[in-house]
Amino acid sequence: MLSRVAESVFWMNRYIERAENYARFIDVNHQLSLDLNEDFPNQWMPLVYTTGDAEVFEKKYESPTPASVIQFMTFDDENPSSIYNCVQRARENARSIRENISTPMWEVLNEFYLFIKDYRKQYLENPESRGEGLSLGLSEFLSYVRKSCQTFYGTSDSTISHDEVWSFSLLGRFLERADKTTRILDMKYFILLPSIQDVGSTLDLLQWMSLLKSTSAHEMYNRKYKKVHPIEIAEFLILDPAFPRSIVFCLHEIEESLEKVSGNKEGLPRNLAQDAVTTYLNRLRSENVHSIFDKGLHEYLDDIQIELNRIGAKILERFFKS
């Protein structure tokens, strides 16, 4: 398999996953802002911090108003991680490898891009409307983004061979997903609620509920735990082996995909990317949530993000650099 094809498949899926996660973050934050009154702190700038794009945002926008953050994260062509840019780049990667993906995959992604492009044009003509008067309201638009990403995944699952192309798809998807799970958890714990006296307040509860919803974890969490509690939420999103957005689950999928694309046979050495994933996954599996909180959740999540970046760099080095 050509490294060019593998890299395009990898990034195509990373961009789709990023677009879906951004849609989740924005929509849940939008709904949360409707539930809060003016006495509560601004919920929008922490969203920009979560994505790691605060420096780009602050160079272009004077203040983190709902309209400016929504525009930046959704439609801004100067933000490389905006939903618009992610879908556009995913489509470009798909176009460059048309012979390696199915026609239904291309059709779903192409229609998705054309809709985003058209909606973006409508929105930028009146960004303060927050979606009012457009073909879809803001929440409906963001729901469309999520469903389109999920449709793309479902179409991929059912229309391409589960071979190396498929495995590189999963590598991109789960590496991006793990990163965004750490970021949304870190935003709640470290940025949104810095004051100890707010712990247990109405705002605290609303934010934790919003976090679960933003990771589509609310119902699955309720199946396992009796009440909303920060320690148990962290345990679920970091260590749960069965929930598809937990860090441990994502790393397990990355490990299995690397094994398939590396073509390891018994007795042959593993590559550095495999070693990095397996070593870190075993370390996570040996942890318990109380030891994580003893070390400091923010610091622990920082460590995970550093490890994910290191794993990503080793994947690029091993498979994509000529």
N, C-alpha and C positions, 0 to 999 in steps of 0.2 A: 504494500500500500504506500503510495507517494506521501511524503511528509506534508506536501502542500494540501492534499485532500484531507489528511488527518487534522491539520491545523484549522482549516476552514470549518470542518465539522465541529471541532472542539469549541471554536469561538462562536459559531452560529448558535450553539446551545447555551453558552454562557450569556450571550446577549439576550436570548429569549427568556432565560431564567431571571436575568437582571430586570428586564422590563416587567415581568410578572411581579417580582418583589417590590419594585417601585410603585406599581399600581396598588398593591396591598397596603404599603406604608401610607401612601397619600390618602387613600379612601378611608382607612381606619382613623387617621388623624383628622380628616375632614369631619367624619361622624362624631369623633370625640369633641371637636371644637364646637359642634352644635349643642352638645350636652353641657358644656361649661359656660359659666358667665364670666364677666370681665374681671372678677376677683382672682381668677386663676391665672397662672403664668402663661406666656406665649408658648404654644405647643409646636410652632412651625420651624423655628431655627434648629431645635434639636433634631428634626428630621433631616436637615441638611448635614449636620454633624454626623449623623448615622451613616450616611452614604460616603463620607470622606471627601465631599466636594465643597466644603465651606470656603476654602480659599478662592475657588473659581466664582462662587456665588457672591462673595463680598466685593470682588473686583467689579462686578456688573450692577449689583442692586444695592440701593441705599439702606433698605430695612427689610426684615423678614416678614412681610405681610403675607396673608394667605394667598393673595393673587400672585405675588412675586415668587414665592416658593413653589406654588403649583406650576406656574409657567416654566420656571427653571428646571424642575424635575421631570416635567412632562413633555414640553415642546421646544425648549431652548436648544438651538442648533450649535451653540457654543459650549454647551455642557455635553461632554462626550458620553455621559451615562444617562442622559435624558431618555425617556421612553421612546420618543421619536427617533433619536440617534441609534438606540439599541435595535429597534425593529429594522431601521434602514440598513444597519451594518449586518444584521442577521440575514437579511434578504440578499445583500451583496455577496456574502459568503456562500449562501445557497446557490445563487446564480452562477458562481464560479465553479461549482461542482455539480451541475445539474445532472450529469450522467451517473452520479453516485447516490442520488436521493430519488425518492419516488415522485411521480407527477402529483399525486394528492398532497404530499408535503409542500411542494412548490406552490400549488394553488392556494393552500391555506395561508402560507406565509406572504405570498404576493397580494392576496386580497386583504390581509391584515395590514400590510404596509400602505396600500392605496387608501384604505379607510382612515388610517392614522394621518396620512398626508392631507387628506381632505378636511378632516376634523380640525387638524392643527391650523389650517388656513382660516377656518371659521372662528376658532378660539382667539387667534392673535389679532383679529380685527376688533375684538372687544374682550380683553382678558379679565376686566373687572366683573364681567357677568357671572364668572365661576360656573359657566356651563349653561346658564339660563338663555333660552331663546335659540339654542343650537339644536342640531338633529338629535342629540342625546344630552341629558344633564350630566354634570361632572361625575356623580356616582355611577350612573348608567354607563358612561364612557369607560370608567376605570374597571367596571365589571366586565365590559366587553373585552378590554385588554387581557384581563385574567383568563377569561374563558377562551380567548383566541390562543393564548399561550398553552393552555391545557389541551385545546383541540390539536395544536401542533404536536404536542407530546403524544397524544393518543394516536394521531395519524402516523407518527414516526413508529410508535410501538407496533402498529398493526400492518404497516406497508413496506418496511425495509427488512432485509435479512439481519438477523442478530449476529453480525460478524464484527470485523474490526471497526467499520464505520459506526455501527451501533455502540460499540464500547467507547470510542472516542466521544460520541455524543454524551454518554453517561458521565464520562470524566469531566466535561465542561459543565454539564448540568449540576452535578453534585458538588463540585468544587465551588461554584458560584453560590449555590444554596447554603452550604455550610458557612461561607463568609457572611452572607446576609443574616443568617440566624444569629450569629455572634453579635452583629452590629445592632440589630433591633433589641436584643436582650441587654446589651451594654447601654443603649440609649436610655432605656427605662431605669436601669439601676443607678447609672452614674450621672446622667445629664438631666433627666426630667425631674428627679426628686432628690436634690442635694441636701435638703434640710431634714434632720432626724425627727423633728416634731411633726412632720407631715406623714410619717409612716403610720399606716392604718387608717388614714383619713379617707374621705369620699373620693378625693382626687387620686389617692394612691390606688384604691380599689379599681376605679375607672381605668386608670392607666394600665394596670396589670391585665384587666379584662381585654383592653384594646390590644395589648401585646399578643395575647393568645389568639385573638381574632386575626391579627395581621400575619400570623404564621399558620392560619387555618388549623389551629391546635385546640380550639375551645372545646369542641365536643369530645375529642379523643382524650384531652386532659381530664374532663369531667368523668369519663369512664373509669379512670384510674385513681383519681383523688377526690376527696369529699368536699374540699373548699379551696378557694383561691389563696395560695400562700406563696410568697416569693421563693422560698427555698425549694418547694416542690415544683414550681414552674421552671426554675433553673435546672433542677434534676431532670425534668421531662425533656427540655429542649437541648440539653447537653448530652445526657447519658442514656436516654431511653433507646434500646436497640431496635424497637419495632416501629417507632414513629418516623415517617419518611423525611421529616425536616430537622430531626435532631442531629447534632454534630457527630455522634457515634454512628448513627445510621448512614450519614453521608460519607464518612470516611470508610466505612465498610464497603459501600458501593464503589468508591474510588479504588480501594484495594483490589476488589474483584475485577474491575475493569482493567486495571494496570496489569494484572496477571494474564488476562486474555490477550491484550495487545502486545505484551512483552514476549509471548510465546515460550514461556519457561518450560523446560523439560527437566525431569528428575536429574539431579546432579549438576545442572548448569547454574552459574551464579545469577543472582537477582541484580537488577539495576538499582541505582541510587534512589530513584523515585519510589520504587517499591519498598526499599528499606526504610525510607523516611516515613511513608504512610503506615507501614506495619508497626514500626517502633512507636510512633505517636498514638496510634489506635490502641495498642496494648497498654500504653501509659494511661490513656483516658479510661479504659475499662477497669483499671485498677483503682481509680479514684472513687470517692463517695462525695455527695454534695456537701456534707458538713466540712470536710477537709478543704473543699473548694472555697467555701465562705470564710473559713479560717485564714486562708491565704489572701482573701480579698477577691470578690467576683470580678470587679473591673480589671484588676491586674491579671487574673486568670484568663479572661476573655481576650485581653491584649496578647497574651502568650499564644492563645489559639490562633488569632489572626496572623501573628508572626509565623507560626508553624504552617498555616495554610498557604501563606505567601511563599514560604520556602519550598513546600511541596509543589506548588504551581510552577516555580522557577525550575525545579528539577524535571518536571514533566516537559516544559518547553525545551530545556537543554537536551533531554534524552531523545525526544521525538520530532521536534520541529526545526531545530537549528541545523543548517547544512554545514 
